[in-house]
Amino acid sequence: MVSQKVTVNNPSGLHLRPAGNLCNTAIQYQSHISFDYQGGNANAKSVLSVLGACVKCGDEITLICEGDDEEEALKALVGAIEGGLGE
């Protein structure tokens, strides 16, 4: 298992479009991918779960990847979030 904290810098947080982009990145990997936010846990491969976390701009989340390709998944997801998730 690997994890890393990352700050969401999208102006509107993880609303529908960036949440979808996050999920699209996550589903490319076989690892179980989730993130912790304000005491809760969200499945990064589920748009509804990501939206339900209500992550806002400037919020810090902890990405957690567990599986055969966990290192690659974590690197890709951190890069996607730091890159603005398409916004």
Gaussian input, Z-matrix of N, CA and C with variables (Angstrom, degrees):
# hf/3-21g

backbone

0 1
 N
 C     1     B1
 C     2     B2     1     A1
 N     3     B3     2     A2     1     D1
 C     4     B4     3     A3     2     D2
 C     5     B5     4     A4     3     D3
 N     6     B6     5     A5     4     D4
 C     7     B7     6     A6     5     D5
 C     8     B8     7     A7     6     D6
 N     9     B9     8     A8     7     D7
 C    10    B10     9     A9     8     D8
 C    11    B11    10    A10     9     D9
 N    12    B12    11    A11    10    D10
 C    13    B13    12    A12    11    D11
 C    14    B14    13    A13    12    D12
 N    15    B15    14    A14    13    D13
 C    16    B16    15    A15    14    D14
 C    17    B17    16    A16    15    D15
 N    18    B18    17    A17    16    D16
 C    19    B19    18    A18    17    D17
 C    20    B20    19    A19    18    D18
 N    21    B21    20    A20    19    D19
 C    22    B22    21    A21    20    D20
 C    23    B23    22    A22    21    D21
 N    24    B24    23    A23    22    D22
 C    25    B25    24    A24    23    D23
 C    26    B26    25    A25    24    D24
 N    27    B27    26    A26    25    D25
 C    28    B28    27    A27    26    D26
 C    29    B29    28    A28    27    D27
 N    30    B30    29    A29    28    D28
 C    31    B31    30    A30    29    D29
 C    32    B32    31    A31    30    D30
 N    33    B33    32    A32    31    D31
 C    34    B34    33    A33    32    D32
 C    35    B35    34    A34    33    D33
 N    36    B36    35    A35    34    D34
 C    37    B37    36    A36    35    D35
 C    38    B38    37    A37    36    D36
 N    39    B39    38    A38    37    D37
 C    40    B40    39    A39    38    D38
 C    41    B41    40    A40    39    D39
 N    42    B42    41    A41    40    D40
 C    43    B43    42    A42    41    D41
 C    44    B44    43    A43    42    D42
 N    45    B45    44    A44    43    D43
 C    46    B46    45    A45    44    D44
 C    47    B47    46    A46    45    D45
 N    48    B48    47    A47    46    D46
 C    49    B49    48    A48    47    D47
 C    50    B50    49    A49    48    D48
 N    51    B51    50    A50    49    D49
 C    52    B52    51    A51    50    D50
 C    53    B53    52    A52    51    D51
 N    54    B54    53    A53    52    D52
 C    55    B55    54    A54    53    D53
 C    56    B56    55    A55    54    D54
 N    57    B57    56    A56    55    D55
 C    58    B58    57    A57    56    D56
 C    59    B59    58    A58    57    D57
 N    60    B60    59    A59    58    D58
 C    61    B61    60    A60    59    D59
 C    62    B62    61    A61    60    D60
 N    63    B63    62    A62    61    D61
 C    64    B64    63    A63    62    D62
 C    65    B65    64    A64    63    D63
 N    66    B66    65    A65    64    D64
 C    67    B67    66    A66    65    D65
 C    68    B68    67    A67    66    D66
 N    69    B69    68    A68    67    D67
 C    70    B70    69    A69    68    D68
 C    71    B71    70    A70    69    D69
 N    72    B72    71    A71    70    D70
 C    73    B73    72    A72    71    D71
 C    74    B74    73    A73    72    D72
 N    75    B75    74    A74    73    D73
 C    76    B76    75    A75    74    D74
 C    77    B77    76    A76    75    D75
 N    78    B78    77    A77    76    D76
 C    79    B79    78    A78    77    D77
 C    80    B80    79    A79    78    D78
 N    81    B81    80    A80    79    D79
 C    82    B82    81    A81    80    D80
 C    83    B83    82    A82    81    D81
 N    84    B84    83    A83    82    D82
 C    85    B85    84    A84    83    D83
 C    86    B86    85    A85    84    D84
 N    87    B87    86    A86    85    D85
 C    88    B88    87    A87    86    D86
 C    89    B89    88    A88    87    D87
 N    90    B90    89    A89    88    D88
 C    91    B91    90    A90    89    D89
 C    92    B92    91    A91    90    D90
 N    93    B93    92    A92    91    D91
 C    94    B94    93    A93    92    D92
 C    95    B95    94    A94    93    D93
 N    96    B96    95    A95    94    D94
 C    97    B97    96    A96    95    D95
 C    98    B98    97    A97    96    D96
 N    99    B99    98    A98    97    D97
 C   100   B100    99    A99    98    D98
 C   101   B101   100   A100    99    D99
 N   102   B102   101   A101   100   D100
 C   103   B103   102   A102   101   D101
 C   104   B104   103   A103   102   D102
 N   105   B105   104   A104   103   D103
 C   106   B106   105   A105   104   D104
 C   107   B107   106   A106   105   D105
 N   108   B108   107   A107   106   D106
 C   109   B109   108   A108   107   D107
 C   110   B110   109   A109   108   D108
 N   111   B111   110   A110   109   D109
 C   112   B112   111   A111   110   D110
 C   113   B113   112   A112   111   D111
 N   114   B114   113   A113   112   D112
 C   115   B115   114   A114   113   D113
 C   116   B116   115   A115   114   D114
 N   117   B117   116   A116   115   D115
 C   118   B118   117   A117   116   D116
 C   119   B119   118   A118   117   D117
 N   120   B120   119   A119   118   D118
 C   121   B121   120   A120   119   D119
 C   122   B122   121   A121   120   D120
 N   123   B123   122   A122   121   D121
 C   124   B124   123   A123   122   D122
 C   125   B125   124   A124   123   D123
 N   126   B126   125   A125   124   D124
 C   127   B127   126   A126   125   D125
 C   128   B128   127   A127   126   D126
 N   129   B129   128   A128   127   D127
 C   130   B130   129   A129   128   D128
 C   131   B131   130   A130   129   D129
 N   132   B132   131   A131   130   D130
 C   133   B133   132   A132   131   D131
 C   134   B134   133   A133   132   D132
 N   135   B135   134   A134   133   D133
 C   136   B136   135   A135   134   D134
 C   137   B137   136   A136   135   D135
 N   138   B138   137   A137   136   D136
 C   139   B139   138   A138   137   D137
 C   140   B140   139   A139   138   D138
 N   141   B141   140   A140   139   D139
 C   142   B142   141   A141   140   D140
 C   143   B143   142   A142   141   D141
 N   144   B144   143   A143   142   D142
 C   145   B145   144   A144   143   D143
 C   146   B146   145   A145   144   D144
 N   147   B147   146   A146   145   D145
 C   148   B148   147   A147   146   D146
 C   149   B149   148   A148   147   D147
 N   150   B150   149   A149   148   D148
 C   151   B151   150   A150   149   D149
 C   152   B152   151   A151   150   D150
 N   153   B153   152   A152   151   D151
 C   154   B154   153   A153   152   D152
 C   155   B155   154   A154   153   D153
 N   156   B156   155   A155   154   D154
 C   157   B157   156   A156   155   D155
 C   158   B158   157   A157   156   D156
 N   159   B159   158   A158   157   D157
 C   160   B160   159   A159   158   D158
 C   161   B161   160   A160   159   D159
 N   162   B162   161   A161   160   D160
 C   163   B163   162   A162   161   D161
 C   164   B164   163   A163   162   D162
 N   165   B165   164   A164   163   D163
 C   166   B166   165   A165   164   D164
 C   167   B167   166   A166   165   D165
 N   168   B168   167   A167   166   D166
 C   169   B169   168   A168   167   D167
 C   170   B170   169   A169   168   D168
 N   171   B171   170   A170   169   D169
 C   172   B172   171   A171   170   D170
 C   173   B173   172   A172   171   D171
 N   174   B174   173   A173   172   D172
 C   175   B175   174   A174   173   D173
 C   176   B176   175   A175   174   D174
 N   177   B177   176   A176   175   D175
 C   178   B178   177   A177   176   D176
 C   179   B179   178   A178   177   D177
 N   180   B180   179   A179   178   D178
 C   181   B181   180   A180   179   D179
 C   182   B182   181   A181   180   D180
 N   183   B183   182   A182   181   D181
 C   184   B184   183   A183   182   D182
 C   185   B185   184   A184   183   D183
 N   186   B186   185   A185   184   D184
 C   187   B187   186   A186   185   D185
 C   188   B188   187   A187   186   D186
 N   189   B189   188   A188   187   D187
 C   190   B190   189   A189   188   D188
 C   191   B191   190   A190   189   D189
 N   192   B192   191   A191   190   D190
 C   193   B193   192   A192   191   D191
 C   194   B194   193   A193   192   D192
 N   195   B195   194   A194   193   D193
 C   196   B196   195   A195   194   D194
 C   197   B197   196   A196   195   D195
 N   198   B198   197   A197   196   D196
 C   199   B199   198   A198   197   D197
 C   200   B200   199   A199   198   D198
 N   201   B201   200   A200   199   D199
 C   202   B202   201   A201   200   D200
 C   203   B203   202   A202   201   D201
 N   204   B204   203   A203   202   D202
 C   205   B205   204   A204   203   D203
 C   206   B206   205   A205   204   D204
 N   207   B207   206   A206   205   D205
 C   208   B208   207   A207   206   D206
 C   209   B209   208   A208   207   D207
 N   210   B210   209   A209   208   D208
 C   211   B211   210   A210   209   D209
 C   212   B212   211   A211   210   D210
 N   213   B213   212   A212   211   D211
 C   214   B214   213   A213   212   D212
 C   215   B215   214   A214   213   D213
 N   216   B216   215   A215   214   D214
 C   217   B217   216   A216   215   D215
 C   218   B218   217   A217   216   D216
 N   219   B219   218   A218   217   D217
 C   220   B220   219   A219   218   D218
 C   221   B221   220   A220   219   D219
 N   222   B222   221   A221   220   D220
 C   223   B223   222   A222   221   D221
 C   224   B224   223   A223   222   D222
 N   225   B225   224   A224   223   D223
 C   226   B226   225   A225   224   D224
 C   227   B227   226   A226   225   D225
 N   228   B228   227   A227   226   D226
 C   229   B229   228   A228   227   D227
 C   230   B230   229   A229   228   D228
 N   231   B231   230   A230   229   D229
 C   232   B232   231   A231   230   D230
 C   233   B233   232   A232   231   D231
 N   234   B234   233   A233   232   D232
 C   235   B235   234   A234   233   D233
 C   236   B236   235   A235   234   D234
 N   237   B237   236   A236   235   D235
 C   238   B238   237   A237   236   D236
 C   239   B239   238   A238   237   D237
 N   240   B240   239   A239   238   D238
 C   241   B241   240   A240   239   D239
 C   242   B242   241   A241   240   D240
 N   243   B243   242   A242   241   D241
 C   244   B244   243   A243   242   D242
 C   245   B245   244   A244   243   D243
 N   246   B246   245   A245   244   D244
 C   247   B247   246   A246   245   D245
 C   248   B248   247   A247   246   D246
 N   249   B249   248   A248   247   D247
 C   250   B250   249   A249   248   D248
 C   251   B251   250   A250   249   D249
 N   252   B252   251   A251   250   D250
 C   253   B253   252   A252   251   D251
 C   254   B254   253   A253   252   D252
 N   255   B255   254   A254   253   D253
 C   256   B256   255   A255   254   D254
 C   257   B257   256   A256   255   D255
 N   258   B258   257   A257   256   D256
 C   259   B259   258   A258   257   D257
 C   260   B260   259   A259   258   D258

   B1=1.4464
   B2=1.5206
   B3=1.3331
   B4=1.4613
   B5=1.5238
   B6=1.3239
   B7=1.4593
   B8=1.5201
   B9=1.3211
   B10=1.4607
   B11=1.5164
   B12=1.3287
   B13=1.4623
   B14=1.5214
   B15=1.3287
   B16=1.4603
   B17=1.5259
   B18=1.3200
   B19=1.4584
   B20=1.5196
   B21=1.3176
   B22=1.4658
   B23=1.5213
   B24=1.3345
   B25=1.4598
   B26=1.5236
   B27=1.3302
   B28=1.4552
   B29=1.5280
   B30=1.3275
   B31=1.4676
   B32=1.5341
   B33=1.3095
   B34=1.4690
   B35=1.5220
   B36=1.3270
   B37=1.4595
   B38=1.5203
   B39=1.3213
   B40=1.4682
   B41=1.5329
   B42=1.3381
   B43=1.4570
   B44=1.5273
   B45=1.3119
   B46=1.4689
   B47=1.5309
   B48=1.3172
   B49=1.4713
   B50=1.5279
   B51=1.3402
   B52=1.4691
   B53=1.5218
   B54=1.3301
   B55=1.4720
   B56=1.5243
   B57=1.3298
   B58=1.4660
   B59=1.5142
   B60=1.3280
   B61=1.4679
   B62=1.5288
   B63=1.3315
   B64=1.4622
   B65=1.5247
   B66=1.3280
   B67=1.4691
   B68=1.5264
   B69=1.3335
   B70=1.4663
   B71=1.5235
   B72=1.3121
   B73=1.4629
   B74=1.5213
   B75=1.3263
   B76=1.4694
   B77=1.5295
   B78=1.3361
   B79=1.4715
   B80=1.5233
   B81=1.3040
   B82=1.4643
   B83=1.5284
   B84=1.3281
   B85=1.4660
   B86=1.5214
   B87=1.3379
   B88=1.4598
   B89=1.5242
   B90=1.3111
   B91=1.4669
   B92=1.5221
   B93=1.3361
   B94=1.4612
   B95=1.5247
   B96=1.3165
   B97=1.4618
   B98=1.5250
   B99=1.3244
   B100=1.4585
   B101=1.5167
   B102=1.3252
   B103=1.4558
   B104=1.5176
   B105=1.3197
   B106=1.4563
   B107=1.5171
   B108=1.3279
   B109=1.4546
   B110=1.5205
   B111=1.3048
   B112=1.4641
   B113=1.5301
   B114=1.3126
   B115=1.4518
   B116=1.5149
   B117=1.3204
   B118=1.4621
   B119=1.5072
   B120=1.3104
   B121=1.4625
   B122=1.5125
   B123=1.3312
   B124=1.4622
   B125=1.5216
   B126=1.3175
   B127=1.4520
   B128=1.5254
   B129=1.3315
   B130=1.4569
   B131=1.5234
   B132=1.3296
   B133=1.4629
   B134=1.5309
   B135=1.3216
   B136=1.4582
   B137=1.5236
   B138=1.3265
   B139=1.4631
   B140=1.5310
   B141=1.3213
   B142=1.4614
   B143=1.5216
   B144=1.3072
   B145=1.4575
   B146=1.5265
   B147=1.3343
   B148=1.4668
   B149=1.5302
   B150=1.3280
   B151=1.4692
   B152=1.5223
   B153=1.3271
   B154=1.4589
   B155=1.5091
   B156=1.3272
   B157=1.4729
   B158=1.5247
   B159=1.3401
   B160=1.4776
   B161=1.5304
   B162=1.3268
   B163=1.4641
   B164=1.5287
   B165=1.3277
   B166=1.4624
   B167=1.5277
   B168=1.3144
   B169=1.4597
   B170=1.5287
   B171=1.3153
   B172=1.4573
   B173=1.5180
   B174=1.3409
   B175=1.4610
   B176=1.5286
   B177=1.3223
   B178=1.4608
   B179=1.5199
   B180=1.3213
   B181=1.4608
   B182=1.5227
   B183=1.3244
   B184=1.4610
   B185=1.5184
   B186=1.3179
   B187=1.4680
   B188=1.5179
   B189=1.3324
   B190=1.4610
   B191=1.5251
   B192=1.3230
   B193=1.4638
   B194=1.5244
   B195=1.3278
   B196=1.4567
   B197=1.5205
   B198=1.3416
   B199=1.4546
   B200=1.5172
   B201=1.3281
   B202=1.4645
   B203=1.5265
   B204=1.3331
   B205=1.4625
   B206=1.5353
   B207=1.3365
   B208=1.4671
   B209=1.5261
   B210=1.3293
   B211=1.4714
   B212=1.5319
   B213=1.3377
   B214=1.4599
   B215=1.5251
   B216=1.3219
   B217=1.4656
   B218=1.5261
   B219=1.3182
   B220=1.4614
   B221=1.5216
   B222=1.3149
   B223=1.4635
   B224=1.5280
   B225=1.3343
   B226=1.4594
   B227=1.5271
   B228=1.3210
   B229=1.4603
   B230=1.5231
   B231=1.3148
   B232=1.4650
   B233=1.5280
   B234=1.3219
   B235=1.4627
   B236=1.5214
   B237=1.3339
   B238=1.4699
   B239=1.5227
   B240=1.3206
   B241=1.4735
   B242=1.5264
   B243=1.3196
   B244=1.4624
   B245=1.5299
   B246=1.3340
   B247=1.4628
   B248=1.5202
   B249=1.3086
   B250=1.4641
   B251=1.5044
   B252=1.3267
   B253=1.4705
   B254=1.5209
   B255=1.3235
   B256=1.4643
   B257=1.5090
   B258=1.3076
   B259=1.4725
   B260=1.5146
   A1=109.33
   A2=115.69
   A3=121.83
   A4=108.10
   A5=115.55
   A6=119.45
   A7=109.60
   A8=114.73
   A9=119.97
   A10=109.02
   A11=115.36
   A12=120.54
   A13=108.55
   A14=115.35
   A15=120.93
   A16=107.97
   A17=115.83
   A18=121.41
   A19=109.58
   A20=115.84
   A21=121.98
   A22=107.58
   A23=116.86
   A24=120.49
   A25=113.63
   A26=117.99
   A27=120.59
   A28=108.91
   A29=118.37
   A30=120.52
   A31=113.64
   A32=117.34
   A33=121.09
   A34=112.95
   A35=118.47
   A36=121.16
   A37=111.14
   A38=115.73
   A39=120.02
   A40=110.12
   A41=115.99
   A42=119.87
   A43=108.40
   A44=118.51
   A45=121.68
   A46=114.91
   A47=118.71
   A48=119.68
   A49=112.48
   A50=119.89
   A51=117.95
   A52=113.42
   A53=117.52
   A54=119.90
   A55=109.40
   A56=116.45
   A57=120.71
   A58=111.73
   A59=116.48
   A60=120.04
   A61=111.46
   A62=116.46
   A63=120.52
   A64=110.43
   A65=116.26
   A66=120.76
   A67=111.67
   A68=116.32
   A69=119.85
   A70=111.31
   A71=116.77
   A72=120.13
   A73=110.08
   A74=116.78
   A75=121.32
   A76=112.53
   A77=117.57
   A78=119.57
   A79=113.02
   A80=117.25
   A81=120.27
   A82=111.88
   A83=116.35
   A84=121.32
   A85=110.53
   A86=115.56
   A87=120.97
   A88=112.35
   A89=116.85
   A90=120.75
   A91=111.62
   A92=115.02
   A93=120.56
   A94=105.86
   A95=117.38
   A96=121.71
   A97=109.13
   A98=114.99
   A99=120.69
   A100=108.55
   A101=115.72
   A102=119.03
   A103=110.10
   A104=114.08
   A105=121.92
   A106=108.35
   A107=115.69
   A108=121.35
   A109=108.99
   A110=116.63
   A111=123.75
   A112=112.91
   A113=115.95
   A114=121.13
   A115=115.20
   A116=117.80
   A117=121.44
   A118=111.09
   A119=116.01
   A120=121.84
   A121=108.34
   A122=117.08
   A123=122.28
   A124=109.94
   A125=116.45
   A126=123.29
   A127=107.69
   A128=117.69
   A129=121.83
   A130=113.23
   A131=117.82
   A132=121.30
   A133=111.83
   A134=117.88
   A135=123.07
   A136=110.23
   A137=116.76
   A138=120.80
   A139=110.18
   A140=117.45
   A141=119.98
   A142=111.85
   A143=117.06
   A144=120.95
   A145=110.79
   A146=116.96
   A147=121.62
   A148=110.14
   A149=116.83
   A150=120.45
   A151=111.13
   A152=116.66
   A153=121.74
   A154=114.00
   A155=117.13
   A156=120.52
   A157=111.66
   A158=117.12
   A159=122.61
   A160=112.09
   A161=116.43
   A162=121.71
   A163=108.78
   A164=116.23
   A165=123.04
   A166=110.55
   A167=115.51
   A168=121.75
   A169=110.06
   A170=116.39
   A171=122.12
   A172=114.42
   A173=117.12
   A174=120.69
   A175=110.26
   A176=115.46
   A177=121.26
   A178=109.53
   A179=115.95
   A180=121.57
   A181=108.44
   A182=115.91
   A183=120.95
   A184=108.12
   A185=116.16
   A186=121.24
   A187=109.57
   A188=116.16
   A189=122.00
   A190=108.11
   A191=116.39
   A192=121.97
   A193=108.26
   A194=115.37
   A195=119.97
   A196=109.50
   A197=115.90
   A198=120.50
   A199=111.55
   A200=115.48
   A201=121.57
   A202=113.50
   A203=117.58
   A204=120.51
   A205=111.66
   A206=115.96
   A207=121.28
   A208=113.52
   A209=117.60
   A210=120.24
   A211=110.86
   A212=116.18
   A213=120.43
   A214=110.80
   A215=116.22
   A216=120.97
   A217=110.27
   A218=116.99
   A219=120.48
   A220=110.89
   A221=116.63
   A222=121.00
   A223=110.85
   A224=116.94
   A225=121.12
   A226=111.79
   A227=116.60
   A228=120.13
   A229=112.06
   A230=117.54
   A231=120.48
   A232=109.07
   A233=116.96
   A234=120.77
   A235=112.31
   A236=116.17
   A237=120.39
   A238=110.95
   A239=116.77
   A240=120.20
   A241=110.58
   A242=116.99
   A243=120.08
   A244=111.14
   A245=117.05
   A246=121.97
   A247=113.91
   A248=117.62
   A249=121.33
   A250=116.02
   A251=118.50
   A252=122.57
   A253=113.23
   A254=115.51
   A255=119.97
   A256=115.24
   A257=117.56
   A258=119.27
   A259=111.10
   D1=135.77
   D2=175.67
   D3=-127.57
   D4=150.62
   D5=178.45
   D6=-147.75
   D7=158.33
   D8=178.49
   D9=-158.37
   D10=140.58
   D11=175.53
   D12=-84.24
   D13=141.30
   D14=178.60
   D15=-146.20
   D16=144.71
   D17=179.83
   D18=-97.70
   D19=130.64
   D20=177.94
   D21=-79.87
   D22=121.01
   D23=-175.77
   D24=-111.02
   D25=8.31
   D26=176.61
   D27=-65.47
   D28=136.22
   D29=-179.11
   D30=-55.75
   D31=-34.05
   D32=-178.64
   D33=-104.86
   D34=10.77
   D35=-178.43
   D36=72.05
   D37=-155.23
   D38=-178.33
   D39=-92.38
   D40=70.49
   D41=173.37
   D42=-82.69
   D43=-169.02
   D44=-167.16
   D45=-55.91
   D46=-51.06
   D47=-175.86
   D48=-64.12
   D49=-52.71
   D50=178.53
   D51=-66.60
   D52=-30.82
   D53=176.16
   D54=-63.55
   D55=-41.75
   D56=177.31
   D57=-63.90
   D58=-40.33
   D59=178.32
   D60=-65.82
   D61=-38.78
   D62=176.47
   D63=-62.12
   D64=-46.27
   D65=179.53
   D66=-63.56
   D67=-41.49
   D68=179.33
   D69=-61.75
   D70=-35.77
   D71=176.14
   D72=-69.79
   D73=-44.96
   D74=-176.07
   D75=-63.95
   D76=-38.46
   D77=-175.76
   D78=-72.04
   D79=-7.96
   D80=176.80
   D81=-75.75
   D82=-8.62
   D83=-176.00
   D84=-117.29
   D85=148.44
   D86=-179.15
   D87=-80.32
   D88=-20.93
   D89=-178.96
   D90=-61.16
   D91=153.63
   D92=170.20
   D93=-75.85
   D94=125.77
   D95=-176.07
   D96=-126.18
   D97=126.22
   D98=178.62
   D99=-144.26
   D100=175.04
   D101=172.34
   D102=-143.75
   D103=146.79
   D104=177.11
   D105=-96.98
   D106=138.44
   D107=179.36
   D108=-154.07
   D109=121.98
   D110=178.36
   D111=48.87
   D112=47.77
   D113=176.02
   D114=81.42
   D115=-3.77
   D116=178.78
   D117=-110.60
   D118=174.01
   D119=179.72
   D120=-132.86
   D121=135.52
   D122=-179.94
   D123=-123.72
   D124=141.83
   D125=175.79
   D126=-79.08
   D127=115.71
   D128=-176.66
   D129=-71.49
   D130=-7.72
   D131=178.13
   D132=-97.02
   D133=2.61
   D134=-179.46
   D135=-119.50
   D136=116.51
   D137=-179.84
   D138=-58.84
   D139=-43.17
   D140=-179.42
   D141=-62.88
   D142=-39.15
   D143=178.45
   D144=-65.72
   D145=-43.01
   D146=179.21
   D147=-64.44
   D148=-46.31
   D149=178.77
   D150=-62.39
   D151=-38.59
   D152=-178.97
   D153=-64.81
   D154=-20.18
   D155=179.15
   D156=-73.47
   D157=-20.24
   D158=177.82
   D159=55.27
   D160=50.02
   D161=-179.78
   D162=-79.24
   D163=128.40
   D164=-178.09
   D165=-105.69
   D166=167.56
   D167=177.19
   D168=-58.43
   D169=132.73
   D170=179.44
   D171=89.41
   D172=-7.91
   D173=179.22
   D174=-75.37
   D175=146.97
   D176=178.16
   D177=-103.74
   D178=130.28
   D179=175.91
   D180=-119.08
   D181=157.65
   D182=176.06
   D183=-112.21
   D184=108.74
   D185=176.89
   D186=-75.32
   D187=138.76
   D188=179.64
   D189=-130.78
   D190=123.19
   D191=179.12
   D192=-123.41
   D193=134.06
   D194=-179.42
   D195=-141.03
   D196=116.61
   D197=179.07
   D198=155.04
   D199=-171.03
   D200=-174.85
   D201=-62.61
   D202=-35.28
   D203=-176.72
   D204=-112.67
   D205=33.12
   D206=-173.83
   D207=-60.82
   D208=-40.26
   D209=-178.52
   D210=-64.28
   D211=-45.62
   D212=-179.77
   D213=-65.65
   D214=-40.20
   D215=-179.88
   D216=-63.33
   D217=-46.31
   D218=-179.16
   D219=-61.45
   D220=-44.98
   D221=179.94
   D222=-60.64
   D223=-44.00
   D224=-178.94
   D225=-66.20
   D226=-41.81
   D227=-178.43
   D228=-69.99
   D229=-41.79
   D230=177.26
   D231=-62.01
   D232=-43.81
   D233=178.13
   D234=-61.18
   D235=-41.42
   D236=179.71
   D237=-64.90
   D238=-44.46
   D239=-179.14
   D240=-67.32
   D241=-45.36
   D242=179.52
   D243=-65.42
   D244=-26.83
   D245=178.13
   D246=-83.06
   D247=0.00
   D248=176.03
   D249=92.36
   D250=4.04
   D251=178.24
   D252=51.67
   D253=42.25
   D254=174.61
   D255=85.78
   D256=7.14
   D257=179.76
   D258=-109.16

